[in-house]
Amino acid sequence: MTDKGLELRRLTDPQLRAMVNLWKESGLSCKPRGRDRIQALRAQRKDSPDLFIGAFLEGRLVGSVIASDDGRRGWINRLAVAPDARGKGVAKALVKAAEDALRMRGRHLFCVHVESDNEPSMRLLERAGYAREREILYYTKRERRSY
């Protein structure tokens, strides 16, 4: 619990649908027939329940983050905050919670992918001590359209 009444805790399987709805509400892209299928999220959460973190205000899910650990780096993914909860420190608290969970796994290098037009996320990350890597380009290869 924080001083602003914000409660951070692990998300449970029944809360995954609310998390996906939060993504849609917050404008985060979502592939509910692909990588963001509830079944896929359940499998991922089963393997790493400590890395699915929700932020709750008065019992309502207002923010979420999924972290991942590739064995060398910790990744902060799918950070979302409800529009009416922005500016209240929710995203900052979620970033810290994800970092803390990754530190517990022995990670000390944290990485985040941000879409090039997402200025609010860039400002948040810079305030949190992240540096923009200008030399790194991101490539993908999609074998299925659902990703």
C-alpha atoms as one frame of an Amber mdcrd trajectory, in Angstrom:
protein
   0.000   0.000   0.000   1.290   3.473  -0.799   0.555   6.762   0.921  -1.881
   7.662  -1.871  -4.045   4.581  -1.275  -2.515   2.801  -4.254  -2.137  -0.934
  -3.686   0.307  -2.948  -5.786  -0.069  -6.707  -5.910   0.352  -9.728  -8.120
  -2.419 -10.248 -10.608  -4.388 -13.483 -10.473  -5.847 -15.476 -13.369  -9.347
 -14.036 -12.848  -7.912 -10.508 -13.126  -6.315 -11.085 -16.540  -9.487 -10.094
 -18.426  -9.606  -6.846 -16.451  -5.960  -6.287 -17.387  -6.717  -6.734 -21.099
  -9.690  -4.365 -20.768  -7.361  -1.862 -19.063  -4.983  -2.118 -22.021  -7.820
  -1.250 -24.395  -9.046   1.594 -22.165  -5.546   3.034 -21.924  -4.909   2.862
 -25.676  -2.320   0.077 -25.525  -2.371  -2.151 -28.587  -3.808  -5.569 -27.916
  -3.973  -8.839 -29.877  -6.787 -10.773 -28.099  -6.758 -13.494 -30.769  -2.966
 -13.788 -30.740  -0.277 -13.201 -28.154  -2.742 -11.541 -25.765  -5.200 -14.446
 -25.649  -6.299 -15.091 -22.078  -4.965 -18.664 -22.361  -1.532 -17.376 -23.452
  -1.477 -14.817 -20.641  -2.462 -17.503 -18.119   0.411 -19.723 -19.269   2.871
 -16.850 -19.023   1.558 -15.832 -15.597   1.768 -19.437 -14.396   5.491 -19.470
 -15.221   6.169 -16.037 -13.696   3.364 -14.957 -11.343   5.681 -12.465  -9.635
   6.054 -10.505 -12.884   2.337  -9.749 -13.418   1.675  -6.697 -11.262  -1.504
  -4.697 -10.837  -2.124  -1.284  -9.295  -5.432  -0.881  -7.494  -7.215   2.211
  -6.201 -10.201   1.471  -3.980 -10.212  -2.096  -5.305 -10.290  -1.061  -8.972
  -7.502  -2.112 -11.332  -6.092   1.195 -12.619  -2.686   0.062 -13.824  -0.726
  -3.005 -14.769   2.669  -4.143 -15.965   4.111  -7.431 -17.122   7.822  -7.861
 -16.631   9.932 -10.585 -18.188  13.351 -12.029 -17.550  15.461 -13.243 -20.467
  18.216 -14.574 -18.220  20.426 -11.500 -18.651  18.090  -8.526 -18.728  14.811
  -7.654 -17.130  12.154  -6.288 -19.462   9.270  -4.024 -18.547   6.363  -4.720
 -20.867   2.734  -3.800 -21.302   2.716  -0.875 -18.867  -0.783   0.585 -18.836
  -2.611   3.125 -16.682  -6.295   4.019 -16.921  -6.758   7.543 -18.324  -8.541
   8.784 -15.174  -5.674   7.519 -12.962  -2.836   9.201 -14.835  -0.730  11.819
 -13.104  -1.119  10.077  -9.735   2.172   8.169  -9.700   0.675   4.852 -10.822
   3.083   4.269 -13.726   6.086   5.270 -11.616   5.018   2.830  -8.870   4.521
   0.034 -11.414   7.964   0.589 -12.961   9.540   0.427  -9.507   7.556  -2.713
  -8.614   8.642  -4.405 -11.853  12.274  -3.467 -11.211  12.015  -4.795  -7.641
  10.557  -8.107  -8.857  13.333  -8.413 -11.439  16.002  -7.569  -8.836  14.692
 -10.475  -6.759  15.589 -12.654  -9.764  19.114 -11.225  -9.892  18.565  -8.807
 -12.775  20.189  -5.393 -12.652  19.793  -4.305 -16.276  16.273  -3.168 -17.127
  15.007  -2.550 -20.647  11.816  -1.165 -22.150  10.553  -0.891 -25.714   8.577
   2.302 -26.382   6.772   3.280 -29.562   8.430   6.301 -31.163   5.386   8.556
 -30.721   4.762   7.715 -27.040   6.183  10.880 -25.484   4.542  10.418 -22.046
   6.227   7.015 -21.614   9.562   8.430 -22.729   9.322  11.228 -20.153   8.338
   8.755 -17.424  11.277   6.488 -18.185  13.767   9.345 -18.337  12.533  10.587
 -14.944  12.973   7.008 -13.655  16.627   7.019 -14.715  16.398   5.219 -18.062
  18.596   6.320 -20.959  17.456   6.216 -24.555  19.666   3.972 -26.690  19.929
   5.752 -30.012  22.205   3.175 -31.660  19.875   0.184 -31.258  17.297  -0.656
 -33.892  14.476  -3.068 -33.191  13.624  -5.761 -35.739  10.824  -8.306 -35.687
   9.957 -11.368 -37.685   6.353 -12.442 -37.428   5.521 -15.912 -38.613   1.843
 -15.475 -37.820  -0.357 -12.427 -38.249  -1.849 -12.792 -34.771   1.338 -11.500
 -33.135
